[in-house]
Amino acid sequence: MSNSDAKVTRGSDNVFADLGLANAAEEALKADLAISIRQTIQKKGLTQAQAAELLGESQPNVSMIVGGKLWPFSTERLMKHLTALGKDVELRIKDAPKSRSRGHLKVVGG
């Protein structure tokens, strides 16, 4: 098959939905929260051990978060970690546009 014969399918803005995961919106939200945690740890110049102490986690758990292995962590726990790192976390609820039948979850800012 040549490159010109390759079939390309445009994905959505949620890779977890593209993979067919039932809880895709929550997984995407957790990933966005973890990215914010990783960026904040980096900006503060913290080691994983220092971040673990600040978050009340073990260093291996911090490693899991910054590495994107998020299955053991709830969105609430990740949001609490952001507040422990000095970030304000706000939840805003609003109507979805009429073009969508369902709302979505997202992280804005970092």
C-alpha positions in Angstrom: 0.0 0.0 0.0 1.4 3.4 -0.9 1.1 6.5 1.2 -1.5 7.8 -1.1 -3.7 4.8 -0.4 -3.5 5.2 3.4 -6.9 5.9 5.0 -6.9 8.7 7.5 -9.7 9.1 10.1 -10.0 12.4 11.9 -10.2 11.9 15.7 -12.2 13.8 18.2 -10.8 16.1 20.8 -10.8 13.2 23.2 -8.5 10.3 22.5 -10.2 8.2 25.2 -13.5 8.5 23.3 -11.7 7.6 20.1 -10.5 4.5 21.8 -14.0 3.6 22.8 -13.6 3.9 26.6 -16.9 4.2 28.5 -15.6 6.8 30.9 -13.8 8.8 28.3 -14.8 12.3 29.6 -13.5 11.5 33.1 -10.3 10.0 31.8 -9.6 13.2 29.7 -10.4 15.4 32.7 -8.0 13.4 34.9 -5.3 13.6 32.2 -5.7 17.4 32.0 -5.5 17.6 35.8 -2.3 15.5 35.9 -0.7 17.7 33.2 -1.4 20.7 35.4 0.1 18.9 38.4 3.2 18.0 36.5 3.6 21.5 35.1 3.2 23.0 38.6 5.7 20.7 40.1 8.2 21.6 37.3 7.6 25.3 37.6 8.1 25.2 41.4 11.3 23.2 40.9 10.2 20.4 43.2 11.6 16.9 43.2 9.0 14.1 43.2 10.0 13.4 46.8 9.4 17.1 47.8 6.1 17.1 45.9 5.1 13.8 47.6 5.6 15.3 51.0 3.6 18.4 50.1 0.7 16.3 48.6 0.7 13.7 51.3 1.4 11.0 48.7 4.2 8.5 48.3 6.9 9.3 45.8 5.9 6.4 43.6 2.3 7.8 43.5 3.6 11.2 42.4 5.6 9.4 39.7 2.4 7.7 38.6 0.6 11.0 38.3 3.3 12.8 36.4 3.7 9.7 34.2 0.0 9.6 33.4 -0.8 6.4 35.1 -4.0 7.7 36.6 -6.2 4.7 37.2 -5.8 4.8 41.1 -6.6 8.5 41.4 -10.0 10.2 41.5 -10.6 13.6 39.9 -11.3 14.9 43.4 -7.9 13.7 44.7 -6.1 15.3 41.7 -7.9 18.6 42.3 -6.9 18.5 46.0 -3.3 18.0 44.9 -3.5 21.1 42.8 -4.8 23.1 45.7 -1.9 21.7 47.8 0.4 23.0 45.1 -1.1 26.5 45.5 -3.5 26.4 42.6 -7.1 27.5 42.8 -9.5 25.0 41.3 -12.9 26.3 40.1 -15.8 24.3 38.8 -18.2 26.1 36.5 -21.5 24.6 35.4 -23.1 26.1 32.3 -25.5 25.0 29.6 -24.0 23.1 26.7 -24.5 24.7 23.3 -27.6 23.5 21.4 -25.3 21.9 18.8 -24.5 19.2 21.4 -26.9 17.0 23.3 -24.5 16.4 26.1 -22.1 18.6 28.1 -18.4 17.9 28.5 -15.7 18.2 31.1 -12.5 20.2 30.6 -9.7 21.9 32.4 -9.0 25.5 31.4 -5.8 27.2 32.4 -3.0 25.6 34.3 
